[in-house]
């Protein structure tokens, strides 16, 4: 792996570029329609050089790290241009659409559909950091449609980043599950922030009185709207189902408070405390 092209130089693409440069000594090239991103990535040493799509055929690895609404189109374009030995993967947090778009492509075997579950609330090349992926999970979907060589290459690459690889047969199932455990939490954070901003008109009170609990809960509301709007729209159907369940639970809690039932408030929180054991078990795996 001597030449790597990163298409999209935001948090994930930029952080992957930093890590691959460190762990593989590959030369990292960048493609981004935002020229400020290119300039910043060059300034920070994230990439060696900007290239155009007509150089894709020279690359050993192509990483697609653009918003999910344009990943399907870019994936097809890249697969049209690569050499026969190249590895191509995207890092989007929805997988069904991109998998559908490349399913019948002659170079489908060169493509690996994956989702490294890592990130922060920051965006752009300046947000790229080392160790973003350490001890995180990387989900690989539809491995049976990728060549064994490319799956092994991908596994090795992300193991070098100290990630745990997990396989999911269905990209559709990936999107269903990720709606609950990732995308819903972002909506919750955005809406909590919106609610507080609307109710508390004096922003000084928010600043002075907000504790660490509030700060950690609304942290995700600082995420880039241009990244998350396409995610919400592309995973819309699954999110609507998860929101129905979430709203049902909020209404149930509201009803308990209305009835002034301290016993029910206590029970619902005690039952939910089981999430500690679930998360602890995941970390130990």
Legacy VTK file of the C-alpha trace (Angstrom):
# vtk DataFile Version 3.0
C-alpha trace
ASCII
DATASET POLYDATA
POINTS 285 float
0.000 0.000 0.000
2.045 2.904 -1.320
-0.537 5.387 -2.556
-3.787 6.225 -0.735
-6.425 8.688 -1.922
-8.805 10.143 0.652
-11.935 11.668 -0.845
-13.382 14.020 1.768
-10.969 15.546 4.248
-13.202 16.019 7.281
-12.878 14.475 10.732
-13.001 10.805 9.667
-11.165 11.134 6.360
-8.509 13.381 7.870
-8.014 11.159 10.919
-7.686 8.066 8.719
-5.106 9.898 6.629
-3.071 10.728 9.732
-3.244 7.173 11.056
-2.412 5.484 7.748
0.524 7.780 7.197
1.811 6.788 10.628
1.106 3.053 10.484
1.788 2.243 6.821
4.104 5.017 5.612
1.856 5.377 2.569
1.745 8.608 0.596
-1.636 10.219 1.204
-3.363 12.181 -1.553
-6.506 14.251 -1.109
-9.646 15.049 -3.071
-12.188 17.529 -1.732
-14.485 19.962 -3.519
-13.954 22.395 -0.623
-10.685 24.127 -1.480
-10.369 25.426 2.086
-10.276 21.796 3.232
-7.505 21.039 0.741
-5.539 24.086 1.846
-5.915 23.216 5.529
-5.075 19.535 4.982
-1.883 20.525 3.164
-1.029 23.076 5.847
-1.487 20.489 8.625
0.438 17.802 6.767
-2.602 15.508 6.577
-2.081 14.946 2.840
0.975 15.084 0.616
-0.765 16.478 -2.432
-4.143 17.261 -3.959
-5.105 15.094 -6.951
-7.968 14.946 -9.422
-10.136 11.921 -10.164
-8.080 11.150 -13.281
-5.312 9.922 -10.933
-7.526 7.388 -9.161
-6.216 4.546 -11.344
-2.753 5.049 -9.784
-3.987 4.520 -6.203
-3.602 1.342 -4.154
-6.374 2.356 -1.729
-9.247 4.815 -2.147
-11.170 5.977 0.929
-14.556 7.637 0.414
-15.310 9.912 3.380
-17.905 12.328 2.005
-21.508 12.934 3.238
-23.666 9.822 2.862
-25.993 11.338 0.259
-23.150 11.533 -2.296
-21.290 8.328 -1.346
-23.259 6.082 -3.766
-22.450 8.309 -6.750
-18.780 8.702 -5.767
-18.396 4.972 -5.112
-19.558 4.106 -8.625
-17.321 6.781 -10.127
-14.285 5.481 -8.225
-14.946 1.844 -9.141
-15.108 2.932 -12.791
-11.580 4.357 -12.532
-9.538 2.040 -10.291
-6.874 -0.447 -11.296
-7.644 -4.143 -10.839
-5.713 -4.444 -7.544
-7.071 -1.397 -5.737
-9.032 -1.496 -2.478
-11.974 0.897 -2.177
-14.041 1.496 0.939
-16.416 4.112 2.260
-16.809 5.148 5.908
-20.417 6.337 5.904
-22.724 5.612 8.816
-25.462 4.311 6.504
-24.734 1.355 4.275
-27.861 0.234 2.387
-27.803 2.917 -0.334
-24.131 2.596 -1.222
-24.296 -1.203 -1.226
-27.276 -1.052 -3.558
-25.492 1.367 -5.908
-22.396 -0.839 -6.389
-24.037 -4.276 -6.187
-23.823 -5.032 -9.917
-20.602 -3.135 -10.658
-17.901 -5.191 -12.424
-15.404 -4.083 -9.752
-17.704 -4.786 -6.775
-15.162 -7.306 -5.462
-12.708 -4.419 -4.894
-15.177 -2.559 -2.670
-15.666 -3.063 1.076
-18.677 -1.464 2.764
-17.679 -0.480 6.265
-18.515 1.841 9.135
-15.853 2.745 11.702
-17.887 3.784 14.729
-15.784 6.688 15.906
-16.031 10.443 15.903
-16.276 13.681 17.812
-18.602 16.659 17.602
-16.027 18.591 15.536
-15.608 18.731 11.765
-13.203 19.675 8.993
-9.496 18.850 8.521
-8.632 20.817 11.654
-10.673 18.290 13.662
-8.571 15.325 12.478
-6.706 13.624 15.326
-4.561 10.603 16.041
-6.020 7.665 18.016
-9.610 8.503 17.063
-10.206 4.849 16.194
-8.361 3.193 19.079
-10.500 0.567 20.875
-13.514 1.367 18.701
-15.592 -0.995 16.527
-15.420 -1.216 12.739
-18.482 -2.801 11.088
-17.958 -4.530 7.744
-21.110 -5.286 5.736
-21.780 -7.737 2.895
-18.290 -9.247 3.000
-19.406 -12.086 0.709
-19.596 -9.584 -2.173
-16.005 -8.415 -1.641
-12.996 -10.516 -2.575
-11.363 -12.475 0.243
-8.139 -10.581 -0.443
-9.804 -7.194 -0.005
-11.577 -8.278 3.185
-8.286 -9.495 4.659
-6.552 -6.283 3.601
-9.303 -4.244 5.228
-9.225 -6.294 8.442
-5.480 -5.885 8.683
-5.669 -2.156 8.025
-8.207 -1.489 10.790
-6.544 -3.847 13.233
-3.441 -1.711 12.806
-5.627 1.205 13.915
-6.492 -0.877 17.038
-10.110 -1.313 16.003
-12.243 -4.421 16.507
-13.731 -5.676 13.227
-17.332 -6.903 13.362
-19.166 -8.399 10.383
-22.821 -7.836 9.467
-24.290 -9.779 6.590
-26.975 -7.222 5.781
-26.420 -3.531 5.080
-30.150 -2.997 5.645
-29.911 -4.498 9.141
-26.890 -2.288 9.852
-28.966 0.801 9.125
-31.830 -0.396 11.315
-29.584 -1.001 14.328
-27.496 2.130 13.876
-30.664 4.231 13.846
-31.296 3.191 17.459
-27.790 3.227 18.912
-26.272 6.195 17.083
-28.546 8.331 14.952
-31.338 8.584 17.543
-28.892 9.887 20.147
-27.883 12.700 17.800
-31.514 13.692 17.249
-32.095 13.586 21.012
-29.095 15.829 21.598
-30.121 18.353 18.939
-33.693 18.505 20.234
-32.616 18.859 23.870
-30.399 21.765 22.879
-33.254 23.302 20.873
-35.670 22.919 23.780
-33.345 24.580 26.276
-32.563 27.440 23.887
-36.286 28.071 23.389
-37.288 27.838 27.061
-34.294 29.556 28.641
-34.180 32.950 26.951
-31.261 34.223 29.024
-28.214 32.434 27.597
-26.178 33.495 30.642
-28.288 31.155 32.746
-27.473 28.268 30.427
-23.776 29.074 30.703
-23.794 29.589 34.469
-26.103 26.773 35.507
-25.453 23.976 33.010
-23.620 21.115 34.675
-21.487 18.359 33.193
-24.586 16.223 32.653
-26.179 18.802 30.369
-22.897 19.441 28.574
-22.313 15.746 27.868
-25.924 15.193 26.769
-25.948 18.062 24.264
-22.359 17.511 23.085
-23.587 15.854 19.902
-25.696 18.924 19.087
-22.415 20.623 18.187
-21.993 18.163 15.284
-21.881 19.432 11.708
-25.461 19.831 10.342
-24.188 19.361 6.769
-22.954 15.907 7.760
-25.956 14.849 9.798
-28.835 16.119 7.662
-28.035 13.620 4.856
-27.668 10.828 7.446
-31.077 11.560 8.949
-32.699 11.765 5.528
-31.049 8.622 4.151
-31.983 6.595 7.244
-35.360 8.320 7.552
-37.631 5.256 7.671
-35.618 3.551 10.415
-35.371 6.789 12.370
-39.128 7.352 12.233
-39.657 3.935 13.838
-37.057 4.597 16.526
-38.512 8.052 17.212
-41.955 6.519 17.710
-40.558 4.310 20.478
-38.569 7.162 21.998
-41.559 9.516 22.044
-43.693 6.742 23.543
-41.223 6.436 26.435
-41.057 10.198 26.917
-44.852 10.354 27.086
-44.886 7.471 29.542
-42.439 9.305 31.815
-44.482 12.484 31.467
-47.592 10.564 32.508
-45.821 9.120 35.550
-44.753 12.606 36.656
-48.283 13.905 36.090
-49.610 11.169 38.383
-46.905 12.080 40.952
-45.902 8.434 41.218
-42.447 8.443 42.802
-42.540 4.651 42.919
-42.974 4.394 39.137
-40.292 7.027 38.510
-37.877 5.018 40.645
-38.760 1.735 38.944
-38.385 2.999 35.390
-34.923 4.386 36.198
-33.859 1.237 38.049
-34.927 -0.885 35.075
-32.993 1.365 32.714
-29.857 1.199 34.885
-29.282 -2.192 33.246
-27.692 -0.259 30.381
-24.572 -0.014 32.589
-24.126 -3.787 32.477
-24.752 -3.894 28.730
-22.149 -1.248 27.994
-19.651 -2.761 30.447
-20.051 -6.116 28.711
-19.412 -4.559 25.310
-16.172 -2.989 26.528
-14.960 -6.332 27.875
-15.536 -8.180 24.599
LINES 1 286
285 0 1 2 3 4 5 6 7 8 9 10 11 12 13 14 15 16 17 18 19 20 21 22 23 24 25 26 27 28 29 30 31 32 33 34 35 36 37 38 39 40 41 42 43 44 45 46 47 48 49 50 51 52 53 54 55 56 57 58 59 60 61 62 63 64 65 66 67 68 69 70 71 72 73 74 75 76 77 78 79 80 81 82 83 84 85 86 87 88 89 90 91 92 93 94 95 96 97 98 99 100 101 102 103 104 105 106 107 108 109 110 111 112 113 114 115 116 117 118 119 120 121 122 123 124 125 126 127 128 129 130 131 132 133 134 135 136 137 138 139 140 141 142 143 144 145 146 147 148 149 150 151 152 153 154 155 156 157 158 159 160 161 162 163 164 165 166 167 168 169 170 171 172 173 174 175 176 177 178 179 180 181 182 183 184 185 186 187 188 189 190 191 192 193 194 195 196 197 198 199 200 201 202 203 204 205 206 207 208 209 210 211 212 213 214 215 216 217 218 219 220 221 222 223 224 225 226 227 228 229 230 231 232 233 234 235 236 237 238 239 240 241 242 243 244 245 246 247 248 249 250 251 252 253 254 255 256 257 258 259 260 261 262 263 264 265 266 267 268 269 270 271 272 273 274 275 276 277 278 279 280 281 282 283 284
